[in-house]
Amino acid sequence: MKALAAGVMLMALSLPAAAAVRLEPVAFSDLSGWAADDHQAALAAFRRSCAETVNEGTSFARPVAFGGTRADWAAACAAGATATAARHFFETAFRAFRVHDPNRPEGLFTGYYEPEVRASRRATREFSVPVHAKPDDLVAFDPRTEKRLGLRYGRKVRGRALPYFTRREIDEGALAGRGLEIAWLADAADLFFIQVQGSGRLRFADGTVTRLAYAAKSGLPYTGIGGVLAERGHIPRAGLSMQAIRRWMVQNPAEARALMWQNRSYVFFREVPLGDASLGAPGAQHVALTPRRSLAVDRRFWRFGMPVWLDTTAPLPAGMKPFRHLLIAQDTGSAIIGAARGDVYWGWGPEAEITAGGMKSEGAVTVLLPRSLAKRLRPMP
């Protein structure tokens, strides 16, 4: 690893989306906290990603700036499948690169979790908010249409490409009568926050629990309602958190629905069994998420299954503490934009909700690339 200490700046061979991003090779011994981490927990999450990479490899259908090829990752997965010393595996199968993004030099790391809410299988006076499955008229546009409309997804009416229905239009019945309702909730805010988190647990009156996993999104731009509240002077930016937003909505029920409509983006779900109760719902890689070990990333830059070292802070029960751990990229989200941007999955329950809702931390990100991929990177002039 001595050769990495020179600090040569690298970039990928042909990456227009990552033209400004630089990767600096670093030694594992230079990562603060590396030796103390639980590498075995990271390896378990990595192996779950590998199962999808080897069997389906759906993320390889799209270009990823620093993603490499399926062969690069298949070789790393093969080594990881039989590894008995987790730390040694990561240090020998990968090379570490510190990420420098001039658009976000300080980095930004937030958190998300899996909400659990009461639900009903049928609409009642109490449970009147539908959870929708993916509609069959939601389609991916071809590149030319996407460029013209500035939207990747939408619908076609008599051959004409149009944006999909807005959140308000769906709330007001645009999808009614199509049999898309998975379940019914008592509170529109419950659905909204499940959509923001990307998954959730539904608890029915008979005690059974099932999961909502992400299925699709409408394609309309995502608008953070916390920013809207801050701009209107309702919550100071320094005090923004999911809990603060939810309190404002409870205190202002007449205005809450209109506030949610400011975010025109809409997420659709699929119902999946609860499965292993120690793991979360499947993320965008269709792999069950691991609390504190799964990370949502900008998939334009990073491949699902990539190990990522975070050096940041988190609002844990004992206060704001360092968070230095190896996570696996297994998810994405509309608000996760940039090479130095990540969203940590914290699990479920009150503690996870508080930590995820209050996390908004600066820090550094270091990605681990398979050695075959690292060799193909070329030095900047």
C-alpha positions as CSV (number, residue, x, y, z in Angstrom):
1,M,0.0,0.0,0.0
2,K,3.0,2.3,0.1
3,A,2.5,3.3,-3.5
4,L,-0.9,4.8,-2.6
5,A,0.7,7.3,-0.2
6,A,1.9,9.4,-3.0
7,G,-1.6,10.9,-3.3
8,V,-1.9,10.8,-7.1
9,M,-5.2,12.1,-8.2
10,L,-7.2,9.8,-10.5
11,M,-10.2,9.9,-12.6
12,A,-12.1,7.3,-14.7
13,L,-11.5,6.8,-18.4
14,S,-14.6,8.4,-19.9
15,L,-17.0,9.8,-17.3
16,P,-18.8,13.0,-18.3
17,A,-21.1,12.8,-15.2
18,A,-18.0,12.7,-13.0
19,A,-15.8,15.2,-14.8
20,A,-15.2,17.3,-11.7
21,V,-14.9,14.4,-9.2
22,R,-11.4,13.3,-8.2
23,L,-10.4,10.1,-6.5
24,E,-7.3,10.1,-4.4
25,P,-5.7,6.7,-3.4
26,V,-5.3,6.3,0.3
27,A,-3.9,3.6,2.5
28,F,-6.3,1.7,4.7
29,S,-4.1,2.4,7.7
30,D,-4.8,6.1,7.1
31,L,-8.5,5.7,7.6
32,S,-9.3,6.8,11.1
33,G,-11.1,4.1,13.0
34,W,-10.6,1.4,10.2
35,A,-8.9,-1.1,12.4
36,A,-11.6,-0.9,15.1
37,D,-14.6,-1.4,12.8
38,D,-16.6,-4.6,12.6
39,H,-15.6,-5.7,9.2
40,Q,-17.5,-9.0,9.5
41,A,-20.8,-7.1,9.7
42,A,-19.8,-5.2,6.5
43,L,-18.8,-8.5,4.8
44,A,-22.2,-10.0,5.6
45,A,-23.9,-7.0,3.9
46,F,-21.5,-7.2,1.0
47,R,-22.3,-10.9,0.4
48,R,-26.0,-10.1,0.2
49,S,-25.2,-7.5,-2.5
50,C,-23.0,-10.1,-4.2
51,A,-26.0,-12.5,-4.5
52,E,-27.8,-10.0,-6.6
53,T,-24.7,-9.0,-8.5
54,V,-23.9,-12.5,-9.5
55,N,-27.5,-13.7,-10.2
56,E,-29.2,-10.7,-11.7
57,G,-26.8,-7.7,-11.8
58,T,-29.6,-5.3,-12.7
59,S,-27.5,-2.2,-11.8
60,F,-25.1,-3.0,-14.7
61,A,-27.8,-2.1,-17.3
62,R,-27.0,1.6,-16.8
63,P,-23.8,3.6,-17.0
64,V,-22.2,4.3,-13.6
65,A,-19.3,6.8,-13.6
66,F,-16.9,4.8,-11.3
67,G,-18.9,1.6,-11.4
68,G,-16.7,-0.8,-13.4
69,T,-17.9,-3.9,-15.1
70,R,-19.8,-6.9,-13.8
71,A,-16.6,-9.0,-14.2
72,D,-14.8,-6.6,-11.8
73,W,-17.4,-7.2,-9.1
74,A,-17.8,-10.9,-9.8
75,A,-14.2,-11.4,-9.0
76,A,-14.5,-9.5,-5.7
77,C,-17.6,-11.4,-4.9
78,A,-16.0,-14.7,-5.5
79,A,-13.1,-13.8,-3.1
80,G,-15.6,-12.5,-0.5
81,A,-17.7,-15.7,-0.6
82,T,-14.9,-17.8,0.9
83,A,-13.2,-15.1,3.0
84,T,-12.7,-16.0,6.7
85,A,-10.8,-12.8,7.7
86,A,-13.1,-9.9,6.8
87,R,-10.7,-7.0,7.3
88,H,-8.0,-8.9,5.3
89,F,-10.5,-9.5,2.5
90,F,-11.4,-5.9,2.1
91,E,-7.7,-4.8,2.2
92,T,-6.6,-7.3,-0.4
93,A,-9.6,-7.4,-2.8
94,F,-10.0,-3.6,-3.0
95,R,-8.1,-0.3,-3.2
96,A,-9.3,2.7,-1.2
97,F,-9.9,6.1,-2.8
98,R,-10.9,9.3,-1.0
99,V,-13.6,11.2,-2.9
100,H,-13.1,14.9,-3.7
101,D,-16.2,16.5,-5.1
102,P,-15.8,20.3,-5.7
103,N,-19.6,20.7,-5.8
104,R,-19.8,19.4,-2.2
105,P,-16.3,19.5,-0.7
106,E,-17.5,19.1,2.9
107,G,-19.7,16.0,2.1
108,L,-23.2,15.6,3.4
109,F,-24.6,12.5,5.2
110,T,-28.1,12.0,6.3
111,G,-30.1,9.1,7.6
112,Y,-33.3,7.2,6.9
113,Y,-35.3,4.4,8.6
114,E,-38.2,2.1,8.2
115,P,-41.4,3.6,9.6
116,E,-44.1,1.3,11.1
117,V,-47.7,2.4,10.9
118,R,-51.2,1.0,11.5
119,A,-53.0,-0.1,8.4
120,S,-56.2,-1.8,7.1
121,R,-56.8,-4.1,4.2
122,R,-59.9,-2.2,3.2
123,A,-61.0,1.5,3.2
124,T,-62.9,2.6,6.3
125,R,-63.8,5.9,7.8
126,E,-60.6,5.8,9.9
127,F,-58.4,4.3,7.2
128,S,-59.0,6.3,4.1
129,V,-55.5,7.0,2.7
130,P,-54.5,4.4,0.0
131,V,-51.0,3.0,-0.5
132,H,-50.6,2.5,-4.3
133,A,-48.8,-0.2,-6.3
134,K,-47.0,0.8,-9.5
135,P,-49.5,1.7,-12.2
136,D,-49.2,0.0,-15.6
137,D,-49.2,3.3,-17.4
138,L,-46.1,4.6,-15.7
139,V,-43.3,4.1,-18.3
140,A,-39.6,4.9,-18.8
141,F,-39.1,7.3,-21.6
142,D,-36.6,6.8,-24.4
143,P,-33.5,9.0,-24.2
144,R,-34.8,11.5,-26.8
145,T,-38.1,12.0,-24.9
146,E,-36.3,12.2,-21.6
147,K,-34.1,15.0,-22.9
148,R,-37.0,16.9,-24.4
149,L,-39.2,16.7,-21.3
150,G,-36.4,16.6,-18.7
151,L,-38.2,13.6,-17.2
152,R,-37.1,10.0,-17.1
153,Y,-40.5,8.6,-16.3
154,G,-44.1,9.6,-17.2
155,R,-47.1,8.3,-19.2
156,K,-48.3,8.3,-22.8
157,V,-51.7,9.4,-23.8
158,R,-52.7,8.6,-27.5
159,G,-49.0,8.3,-28.2
160,R,-48.1,11.7,-26.6
161,A,-45.5,11.6,-23.8
162,L,-46.7,13.5,-20.7
163,P,-45.5,13.9,-17.1
164,Y,-47.1,11.5,-14.7
165,F,-49.8,12.6,-12.3
166,T,-48.7,14.9,-9.5
167,R,-49.0,14.1,-5.8
168,R,-52.1,16.4,-5.6
169,E,-53.7,14.8,-8.6
170,I,-53.2,11.3,-7.1
171,D,-54.5,12.4,-3.7
172,E,-57.5,13.8,-5.4
173,G,-58.3,10.5,-7.1
174,A,-56.4,10.3,-10.4
175,L,-55.7,6.6,-9.7
176,A,-59.0,5.7,-8.1
177,G,-60.9,2.7,-9.4
178,R,-57.9,0.9,-10.9
179,G,-57.3,-1.6,-8.1
180,L,-53.9,-0.4,-7.2
181,E,-54.5,-0.1,-3.4
182,I,-52.2,-2.3,-1.4
183,A,-53.6,-1.1,1.9
184,W,-55.2,1.9,3.6
185,L,-53.6,4.2,6.2
186,A,-55.2,6.5,8.8
187,D,-52.9,9.5,8.1
188,A,-51.7,11.1,4.9
189,A,-48.5,12.1,6.7
190,D,-47.8,8.5,7.5
191,L,-47.8,7.7,3.8
192,F,-45.8,10.8,3.0
193,F,-42.9,9.8,5.3
194,I,-43.0,6.2,4.2
195,Q,-42.5,7.5,0.7
196,V,-39.7,9.8,1.8
197,Q,-38.0,6.8,3.5
198,G,-38.6,4.5,0.6
199,S,-40.0,1.6,2.6
200,G,-42.2,0.9,5.7
201,R,-43.9,-1.7,7.9
202,L,-47.6,-2.1,8.0
203,R,-49.2,-3.4,11.2
204,F,-52.8,-4.7,10.9
205,A,-55.4,-5.0,13.6
206,D,-54.9,-8.8,13.8
207,G,-51.3,-8.3,14.7
208,T,-49.7,-9.3,11.4
209,V,-46.9,-7.2,10.0
210,T,-46.0,-6.9,6.3
211,R,-43.5,-4.7,4.4
212,L,-43.8,-2.0,1.8
213,A,-40.8,-2.0,-0.5
214,Y,-40.0,0.6,-3.1
215,A,-41.5,-0.2,-6.6
216,A,-41.2,3.0,-8.7
217,K,-41.5,6.7,-8.6
218,S,-43.6,9.1,-10.7
219,G,-40.5,10.8,-12.2
220,L,-41.5,14.3,-11.2
221,P,-38.9,16.4,-9.3
222,Y,-38.5,15.8,-5.6
223,T,-39.0,18.9,-3.4
224,G,-38.0,18.7,0.3
225,I,-40.8,20.1,2.3
226,G,-38.4,21.0,5.1
227,G,-36.8,23.6,2.8
228,V,-40.3,25.0,2.0
229,L,-41.1,25.4,5.7
230,A,-37.7,27.1,6.3
231,E,-38.2,29.5,3.3
232,R,-41.6,30.4,4.7
233,G,-40.1,31.1,8.2
234,H,-42.0,28.3,10.0
235,I,-38.9,26.4,11.1
236,P,-35.4,27.8,11.3
237,R,-33.0,25.9,9.0
238,A,-30.8,25.1,12.0
239,G,-33.7,23.3,13.6
240,L,-34.8,21.3,10.6
241,S,-35.4,17.6,11.3
242,M,-38.0,15.1,10.4
243,Q,-39.4,15.3,13.9
244,A,-39.7,19.1,13.6
245,I,-41.5,18.8,10.3
246,R,-43.9,16.2,11.7
247,R,-44.6,18.4,14.7
248,W,-45.5,21.4,12.5
249,M,-47.8,19.2,10.4
250,V,-49.6,18.0,13.6
251,Q,-49.9,21.5,14.8
252,N,-51.2,22.8,11.4
253,P,-53.4,20.0,10.0
254,A,-55.3,22.4,7.7
255,E,-52.1,23.4,5.9
256,A,-50.3,20.0,6.1
257,R,-51.9,18.5,2.9
258,A,-51.0,21.6,0.8
259,L,-47.5,21.4,2.2
260,M,-47.1,17.8,1.1
261,W,-48.4,18.8,-2.4
262,Q,-45.4,21.0,-2.8
263,N,-43.5,17.7,-3.4
264,R,-45.0,16.6,-6.6
265,S,-42.9,13.4,-6.7
266,Y,-44.8,10.2,-5.7
267,V,-43.5,6.8,-4.7
268,F,-45.3,3.5,-5.5
269,F,-44.7,0.3,-3.5
270,R,-44.9,-3.5,-3.6
271,E,-45.8,-5.6,-0.7
272,V,-43.2,-8.1,0.5
273,P,-43.2,-10.5,3.4
274,L,-41.5,-9.3,6.6
275,G,-38.9,-12.1,6.2
276,D,-35.8,-11.8,8.4
277,A,-36.9,-9.5,11.2
278,S,-33.3,-8.4,11.8
279,L,-33.0,-6.9,8.3
280,G,-34.8,-4.1,6.6
281,A,-36.9,-3.9,3.5
282,P,-35.2,-4.4,0.1
283,G,-33.5,-1.3,-1.2
284,A,-33.1,-0.3,-4.8
285,Q,-30.7,-3.2,-5.4
286,H,-33.5,-5.5,-4.3
287,V,-31.3,-6.6,-1.3
288,A,-32.5,-6.5,2.3
289,L,-31.0,-3.5,4.0
290,T,-28.8,-3.9,7.1
291,P,-29.1,-1.3,9.9
292,R,-25.9,0.9,10.1
293,R,-24.3,-1.0,7.2
294,S,-26.5,-0.1,4.2
295,L,-26.0,3.2,2.4
296,A,-28.1,5.1,-0.2
297,V,-25.9,6.7,-2.9
298,D,-26.1,8.6,-6.1
299,R,-26.1,5.8,-8.6
300,R,-24.7,8.0,-11.4
301,F,-21.3,7.7,-9.6
302,W,-21.3,4.5,-7.5
303,R,-22.3,0.9,-8.3
304,F,-24.6,-1.0,-6.0
305,G,-22.6,-3.4,-3.9
306,M,-19.7,-1.0,-3.5
307,P,-18.1,-0.8,0.0
308,V,-18.0,2.8,1.2
309,W,-16.1,4.1,4.3
310,L,-17.8,7.0,6.0
311,D,-16.0,9.3,8.4
312,T,-18.7,11.5,9.8
313,T,-20.9,12.1,12.9
314,A,-24.4,10.9,13.9
315,P,-26.9,12.0,16.6
316,L,-26.8,8.8,18.7
317,P,-28.7,8.5,22.0
318,A,-25.6,9.5,23.9
319,G,-25.2,12.6,21.8
320,M,-23.4,13.6,18.6
321,K,-20.7,11.0,18.2
322,P,-18.2,10.0,15.5
323,F,-19.6,7.5,12.9
324,R,-16.7,5.7,11.2
325,H,-17.8,2.5,9.6
326,L,-17.7,0.5,6.4
327,L,-21.1,0.4,4.6
328,I,-22.3,-1.1,1.4
329,A,-24.1,0.9,-1.3
330,Q,-27.4,-0.8,-1.7
331,D,-30.0,1.9,-2.2
332,T,-30.6,5.3,-3.8
333,G,-33.0,8.2,-3.5
334,S,-34.2,11.4,-5.3
335,A,-32.5,13.6,-2.7
336,I,-29.2,11.7,-2.8
337,I,-27.3,13.8,-5.3
338,G,-23.5,14.0,-5.6
339,A,-20.4,11.9,-5.3
340,A,-19.8,12.9,-1.6
341,R,-23.5,12.4,-0.6
342,G,-24.9,9.4,1.4
343,D,-27.9,8.3,3.3
344,V,-27.3,5.9,6.2
345,Y,-30.0,3.2,6.8
346,W,-30.6,3.1,10.6
347,G,-33.2,0.3,10.8
348,W,-36.6,0.8,12.5
349,G,-38.1,1.7,15.9
350,P,-38.0,5.0,17.9
351,E,-34.2,5.1,18.2
352,A,-33.7,4.7,14.5
353,E,-36.3,7.3,13.8
354,I,-34.7,9.9,16.1
355,T,-31.2,9.3,14.7
356,A,-32.2,9.2,11.1
357,G,-34.5,12.3,11.4
358,G,-31.7,14.3,13.1
359,M,-28.7,13.3,11.0
360,K,-27.3,16.0,8.7
361,S,-23.6,15.7,9.0
362,E,-20.5,16.8,7.1
363,G,-17.7,14.3,6.7
364,A,-15.4,12.4,4.3
365,V,-16.2,9.4,2.0
366,T,-13.8,6.8,0.8
367,V,-14.8,4.2,-1.8
368,L,-13.4,0.8,-2.2
369,L,-12.9,-0.3,-5.8
370,P,-12.0,-3.8,-7.0
371,R,-8.3,-3.9,-7.9
372,S,-9.1,-4.7,-11.5
373,L,-11.1,-1.5,-11.8
374,A,-8.6,0.5,-9.8
375,K,-5.9,-0.5,-12.4
376,R,-7.9,1.0,-15.2
377,L,-8.1,4.5,-13.7
378,R,-5.6,6.9,-15.2
379,P,-3.8,9.7,-13.5
380,M,-4.9,13.3,-14.1
381,P,-2.4,15.3,-16.1
